[in-house]
Amino acid sequence: MYNSAKKQLWIGELRTARGNTVVFYDGQLPDASPGRVYLFNTVRKTIVEYVEDIVKVNLHDLDDAQAKSALDQFGDDWKSVRSEFMEKHQSRIDLSKVPDTAPVKKAKPIPEPEEDSEDSDDIDDFVESDDDDDNDYDEMGDNLDD
């Protein structure tokens, strides 16, 4: 069973009903979603996100000779897949390269006031006439003449 506290790179075997597969666990990979773990699957030649509670009971340690043999056999594939995976999952940011100050705000341009045009005097103001007498309607707003 893999133990991330013991080794940075753990090589073991995933035993399932479909067969046995050599898998690599790397503690330097970004964290998977909660309750999940990333393992390099040597059959698929890709890093797969597994449900940790399900896969944990099916992971078994390899002895030192088997682990060395697996690393010799799958090490090149592991390194290339790992580098591609790390490029896609840049979750770790080097804070020494992040600037300390925020970008400078650009000043908004001040709009120029509109000049009064001579044509605006030609427009007559609308005057509302109240020809209806409020006494012609009852409480519900119905016309009493009807």
C-alpha positions as a Markdown table, in Angstrom:
| # | Residue | x | y | z |
|---|---|---|---|---|
| 1 | Met | 0.0 | 0.0 | 0.0 |
| 2 | Tyr | 1.4 | 3.4 | -1.0 |
| 3 | Asn | 2.5 | 5.7 | 1.7 |
| 4 | Ser | 3.3 | 9.3 | 0.6 |
| 5 | Ala | 5.1 | 10.1 | 3.8 |
| 6 | Lys | 7.8 | 7.5 | 3.3 |
| 7 | Lys | 8.8 | 8.1 | -0.3 |
| 8 | Gln | 8.4 | 10.9 | -2.8 |
| 9 | Leu | 8.1 | 8.4 | -5.7 |
| 10 | Trp | 6.3 | 5.2 | -4.8 |
| 11 | Ile | 6.1 | 2.3 | -7.4 |
| 12 | Gly | 3.6 | -0.4 | -6.8 |
| 13 | Glu | 1.0 | -2.6 | -8.3 |
| 14 | Leu | -2.7 | -1.9 | -8.8 |
| 15 | Arg | -4.6 | -5.2 | -8.6 |
| 16 | Thr | -8.1 | -5.3 | -10.1 |
| 17 | Ala | -10.5 | -7.8 | -11.7 |
| 18 | Arg | -9.2 | -6.7 | -15.1 |
| 19 | Gly | -5.6 | -7.5 | -14.2 |
| 20 | Asn | -2.6 | -6.1 | -12.5 |
| 21 | Thr | -0.9 | -2.9 | -13.5 |
| 22 | Val | 2.3 | -1.2 | -12.3 |
| 23 | Val | 1.5 | 2.4 | -11.1 |
| 24 | Phe | 3.7 | 5.3 | -9.9 |
| 25 | Tyr | 2.7 | 7.7 | -7.2 |
| 26 | Asp | 4.6 | 11.0 | -7.2 |
| 27 | Gly | 4.2 | 13.3 | -4.2 |
| 28 | Gln | 5.5 | 16.3 | -6.2 |
| 29 | Leu | 2.4 | 16.2 | -8.5 |
| 30 | Pro | -0.2 | 18.8 | -7.8 |
| 31 | Asp | -2.9 | 17.7 | -5.4 |
| 32 | Ala | -5.9 | 15.9 | -6.9 |
| 33 | Ser | -9.5 | 16.7 | -6.0 |
| 34 | Pro | -10.4 | 16.0 | -2.4 |
| 35 | Gly | -10.7 | 12.2 | -1.9 |
| 36 | Arg | -8.8 | 11.4 | -5.1 |
| 37 | Val | -5.2 | 10.6 | -6.0 |
| 38 | Tyr | -3.1 | 10.9 | -9.2 |
| 39 | Leu | -1.3 | 7.7 | -10.3 |
| 40 | Phe | 0.8 | 7.1 | -13.4 |
| 41 | Asn | -0.8 | 4.0 | -15.1 |
| 42 | Thr | 1.9 | 2.2 | -17.0 |
| 43 | Val | -0.6 | 0.3 | -19.3 |
| 44 | Arg | -2.4 | 3.5 | -20.3 |
| 45 | Lys | 0.8 | 5.5 | -20.2 |
| 46 | Thr | -1.0 | 8.4 | -18.6 |
| 47 | Ile | -1.6 | 10.0 | -15.2 |
| 48 | Val | -5.1 | 8.9 | -14.0 |
| 49 | Glu | -7.1 | 10.5 | -11.2 |
| 50 | Tyr | -8.4 | 7.6 | -9.0 |
| 51 | Val | -10.9 | 7.7 | -6.1 |
| 52 | Glu | -8.5 | 7.2 | -3.2 |
| 53 | Asp | -10.8 | 5.1 | -1.0 |
| 54 | Ile | -11.5 | 2.6 | -3.8 |
| 55 | Val | -8.0 | 2.3 | -5.2 |
| 56 | Lys | -6.1 | 2.3 | -1.9 |
| 57 | Val | -7.1 | -1.2 | -0.9 |
| 58 | Asn | -6.0 | -2.5 | -4.3 |
| 59 | Leu | -2.5 | -1.0 | -4.2 |
| 60 | His | 0.4 | -3.3 | -3.2 |
| 61 | Asp | 4.1 | -2.7 | -2.7 |
| 62 | Leu | 6.7 | -4.1 | -5.0 |
| 63 | Asp | 9.9 | -5.4 | -3.6 |
| 64 | Asp | 13.1 | -3.4 | -4.4 |
| 65 | Ala | 14.1 | -5.5 | -7.4 |
| 66 | Gln | 10.6 | -5.3 | -9.0 |
| 67 | Ala | 10.5 | -1.5 | -8.3 |
| 68 | Lys | 13.9 | -1.0 | -9.9 |
| 69 | Ser | 12.9 | -3.1 | -12.9 |
| 70 | Ala | 9.6 | -1.2 | -13.3 |
| 71 | Leu | 11.5 | 2.1 | -13.1 |
| 72 | Asp | 14.0 | 0.9 | -15.8 |
| 73 | Gln | 11.1 | -0.3 | -18.0 |
| 74 | Phe | 8.7 | 2.6 | -17.6 |
| 75 | Gly | 10.9 | 5.5 | -16.4 |
| 76 | Asp | 11.2 | 7.3 | -19.7 |
| 77 | Asp | 7.4 | 7.2 | -20.3 |
| 78 | Trp | 6.9 | 8.4 | -16.7 |
| 79 | Lys | 9.2 | 11.3 | -17.1 |
| 80 | Ser | 7.7 | 12.5 | -20.4 |
| 81 | Val | 4.1 | 12.1 | -19.2 |
| 82 | Arg | 4.9 | 13.8 | -15.9 |
| 83 | Ser | 6.5 | 16.8 | -17.6 |
| 84 | Glu | 3.4 | 17.2 | -19.9 |
| 85 | Phe | 1.1 | 16.9 | -16.9 |
| 86 | Met | 3.0 | 19.5 | -14.9 |
| 87 | Glu | 2.8 | 22.0 | -17.8 |
| 88 | Lys | -1.0 | 21.6 | -17.9 |
| 89 | His | -1.4 | 21.8 | -14.1 |
| 90 | Gln | 0.6 | 24.8 | -13.1 |
| 91 | Ser | -0.9 | 25.0 | -9.7 |
| 92 | Arg | 2.3 | 25.9 | -7.9 |
| 93 | Ile | 3.4 | 29.5 | -8.5 |
| 94 | Asp | 6.9 | 30.7 | -7.8 |
| 95 | Leu | 6.0 | 33.7 | -5.5 |
| 96 | Ser | 9.5 | 35.2 | -6.0 |
| 97 | Lys | 8.5 | 36.0 | -9.6 |
| 98 | Val | 5.2 | 37.7 | -8.7 |
| 99 | Pro | 5.5 | 41.5 | -8.6 |
| 100 | Asp | 4.8 | 43.1 | -5.2 |
| 101 | Thr | 2.7 | 46.0 | -6.5 |
| 102 | Ala | -0.6 | 46.0 | -8.4 |
| 103 | Pro | -0.7 | 47.4 | -11.9 |
| 104 | Val | -1.1 | 51.2 | -12.2 |
| 105 | Lys | -4.7 | 52.3 | -12.8 |
| 106 | Lys | -5.2 | 54.2 | -16.0 |
| 107 | Ala | -7.1 | 57.5 | -15.5 |
| 108 | Lys | -10.5 | 57.6 | -17.1 |
| 109 | Pro | -10.8 | 60.4 | -19.7 |
| 110 | Ile | -13.0 | 63.3 | -18.4 |
| 111 | Pro | -15.9 | 63.9 | -20.8 |
| 112 | Glu | -16.2 | 67.4 | -22.2 |
| 113 | Pro | -19.4 | 69.2 | -21.3 |
| 114 | Glu | -21.9 | 69.5 | -24.1 |
| 115 | Glu | -22.5 | 72.9 | -25.5 |
| 116 | Asp | -26.1 | 74.2 | -25.6 |
| 117 | Ser | -27.2 | 74.4 | -29.1 |
| 118 | Glu | -29.5 | 77.1 | -30.4 |
| 119 | Asp | -32.0 | 74.5 | -31.7 |
| 120 | Ser | -32.9 | 73.5 | -28.1 |
| 121 | Asp | -34.8 | 76.7 | -27.6 |
| 122 | Asp | -37.1 | 75.7 | -30.5 |
| 123 | Ile | -38.6 | 72.7 | -28.6 |
| 124 | Asp | -41.7 | 73.6 | -26.7 |
| 125 | Asp | -42.1 | 72.1 | -23.2 |
| 126 | Phe | -44.8 | 69.5 | -22.8 |
| 127 | Val | -47.6 | 70.8 | -20.6 |
| 128 | Glu | -50.0 | 68.2 | -19.2 |
| 129 | Ser | -53.6 | 69.3 | -19.1 |
| 130 | Asp | -55.9 | 67.9 | -16.5 |
| 131 | Asp | -59.2 | 68.1 | -18.4 |
| 132 | Asp | -60.8 | 65.3 | -16.4 |
| 133 | Asp | -62.5 | 66.2 | -13.1 |
| 134 | Asp | -61.8 | 63.8 | -10.3 |
| 135 | Asn | -65.4 | 64.1 | -9.2 |
| 136 | Asp | -66.5 | 62.2 | -12.4 |
| 137 | Tyr | -65.0 | 58.9 | -11.0 |
| 138 | Asp | -66.0 | 56.7 | -8.1 |
| 139 | Glu | -63.7 | 55.0 | -5.6 |
| 140 | Met | -62.9 | 52.1 | -8.0 |
| 141 | Gly | -61.9 | 54.5 | -10.8 |
| 142 | Asp | -65.1 | 53.8 | -12.8 |
| 143 | Asn | -66.5 | 56.6 | -14.8 |
| 144 | Leu | -69.9 | 57.7 | -13.3 |
| 145 | Asp | -71.2 | 58.8 | -16.7 |
| 146 | Asp | -71.3 | 55.2 | -18.0 |
